[in-house]
Amino acid sequence: MVDTTYRSNAPEIMDDFTMEGEILRDALDKIASINKLLGGNKVTLDGVRSLLKGVDKTRTISILDVGCGNGDMLRALAQYGTAHGLAFSLHGIDANAFTIKHAEALSAGYGNISYHCKDIFKDELPLAKFDIILCTLTLHHFKDQEVLSLLSSFHAQSTLGIVINDLHRSKLAYYLFTALCYAFGLNYMSREDGLVSILRGFKREDLEQYTRQLKFRNVTIKWRWAFRYQWVINS
């Protein structure tokens, strides 16, 4: 039986920022498709909506997606903004240059999305401040101390808040994903990284502990299908 008591520190294949090629492209697109199918995009969109309550909707709202992958979440936000008459300035960052180029190709028709190849621990962000900073299926890639460091920086760099959408570390999620791999015909990297991602995911008490350590005051933590936590941190 798999042990989910503590977060795993096992590396993922995708953590190699020099990786490129068809296997990576397929993995990025499959992750985005599964995330959308299982309602993952809605988890992030709902978090953004909660931060926008009471905000002047006539001004341009800047949003940064950290670890943007193929840009699927930013395109969903662009479509949401258009549908609701909102002016979004959308930015995606990822440390893998191949991933950024793929996201740019898929987002060619979106004039308000820009992508930047940056290592979040080494490089400056494209803007000094953003209204909202997103981490969709990204935070679990980091160890606990890195999570604390990142969130402290994000809190200082966001005027409205942060939306975290990440995996619930559970045995049931692990075994259900094993079955999902066969249903979606996931390649080797997607299968292996997906299982490691779940073991690197979070339990509610992890998020509550981070909240206490960082002394965040205005937060909401909600469990959402499929085995996700939505953690909204108001600045």
N, C-alpha and C positions, 0 to 999 in steps of 0.2 A: 504494500500500500504506500502511496506517495505521502510524504510528510509535509504539511503546509503550516506547521507551527510557526516557523520563522521565515523571513524573506530569504530567498536564494541569492547568492552573489555569482552564480554561474553566468559566464558570458554568452551573448547571442552572436550568431554568425553575422547578423546585420550590424553589429557594433563596430565592424571593420569599416572605417570611413573611406577607405580606398577601394572598396568593392564596386564593381560595375558589371553591366552586361544583362543579358536576357533573363537570367535566373532572378536577379535583383528586381528588374522591372516587373516580372510576373508576380513576385512576392508582394511588392508595393501595391500593385493593382488588385491582387486578391485580398489583401488586408483591407483596402478601402472598400471593396465590394461587400465583404462580410460585415464590416463595421456598419455600412449603410443598411444592409439587409436586416441586421439584428437590432437596429434602432440606435446605434451608437452616435450617429450625427445628431439625432434629436436630443440626446443627453447634453451635448455641447450647446446646441442652439437654445435649449431651454435655460441653460445657465447664462448665456449671453442676454437673453430676454430679461432675466431677473435683474441683471446689472444695469440694464437700460431703463428700468422703471424710474420715471421722474426726470429723465435726462432730456435736454432740449434736442429734439429729433431733427431740427433744421440744420444743425451743425454737422461737420464731418467727424465721424467717430473712427479712431484708429485702433486696429486690432492686430496683434502679433500672434502667429501660430508657431510655437516652438516645437521643432521636430515635425515639420509639416508633411513629410512623406511625399506622396504624389500630388498633394494640393487639394485633395478631395474636400476636406473640411472648409477650406477657403472658398472653393467654388460654390459650395452649399451656402455659405454666408453671403457671397455675392448675389446669388439668386434670391435669398431671403431679403436682402437689402433692397433689391430692385422691386420685389413684390410688395414691399411695405413702405416704399418711398424713403428709404434711409440711405444717407450718403456714408459709405464705408470706405476707408483707406486700409487695405488689407495687405499684410506682409507675412511671408513665410520664411522661416530659416531652418536649415538642415546642414549638418556637417559634411554630408556626402555630396560632392559636386555632380556626380551622375544623377543622383536623386533630384537635385535642384533642376538640372536640365530637363529631366523627364516631366517634372511638375510644370515647368515653363511651357513645354510643348503642349501639354494637356490644357493649359490655361490661356492659350494664345488669344482667345476671343474675349478675355476679361480685362478691361482696361484699368480696373482699380486694384488688381492684384500684382504684387511684385515679390520676387524671390531673391534670397541672399544666402550664399554658401558661407556659413559661419559656425565656428565652434563656440558654443554658449559659454564655455569656461575661459576662452582665450581672446575672443574677438568682441568688439563693441557692437551693440545692437544698432540696427539701421536708424533708429530714432532714440533720442534721450528719454522720451516718455511715450507711453501708449495709454489709451483709455482702458483697454482690456488685453490681457495676456492669456493665451490658451495653451494648455498641454493636453492633447488628445492622444492617449496611448503612448505617451512619451516619458512620463515621470518614472515609471517602473524600471527604465533603463539605468537609473542612477542609484547608488548606494545611499544609505540613510543620511550621512553627513552631507553628501552632495545635494540631496533633496532639500535639506534645511538651508544650505547656502543659496541654492537657486530660488527657493520660495521667498527668502528674505530679500533677495535682489528684485524679484518680480514685484513684490509688495511695494517696494520703494519706487519702482519704475512704472506702476500702473495707477492711473487716476481714479478708475472706477473699481477695478478688481481683477481677480484671476478665476478662471474656470478650469478645473482639473476633471478630466474624464479618463478613468483608468480602471484596470482590472481588479476584480475581487479574487483574492487568493483563496481557492477552495478546492477540495478534492473533487466535488461534483463537477465544477467547471473544467478541471483537468481531464476527467474522463469523458465528458461531453465533447470537449474539443477534439479528443482523439477520434471520436466517431465523425465529427464534422470534417476532419481532414480527408476522410475517404469520400464523404458526400460531395465535397467541392474539388476533389482531385488536387489537393495542395502539393506543391513540390517539396523536396526534402528540406530545404531551408525554411520554408513557411511552417512545415510541421514541427521541426525541431525548435525553431525560435518561438513559435506559438506556445508550446508546452513550457519552455523556459520562462516566457513572459508571464504566464499564469503564476509560476512559482516565485517570480520576482514582484508579483502584484501586491495588493494591500488588503488588510483587514481593517474594519472600522477603528479598532483600537490603535492601529498604526497612525491613521489620519488624525485621531484625537490626540495622540501623543505629540505629533508634529505641531498641532495647533497650540498645545500648551507650551511647548518649547519655544515657539516663535512668538507667543503671546498675542496671537490673532484674536480679535474680540468678536468680530461680526462674520460668522461663517455658518454655512449649512452643509451637512453631509447626508446624502441620500443614496440608498441602494437602488439601482435601476437595472432592469433587464437589458442585455443578457450578462449577468454577473459583472456589473460595473458599479463604480462609485462615482457619483457626481459631487464634487467638493467645490463649493463656491466661496471665495474669500473676498469680502468687500474691503476696499482700500480706505 
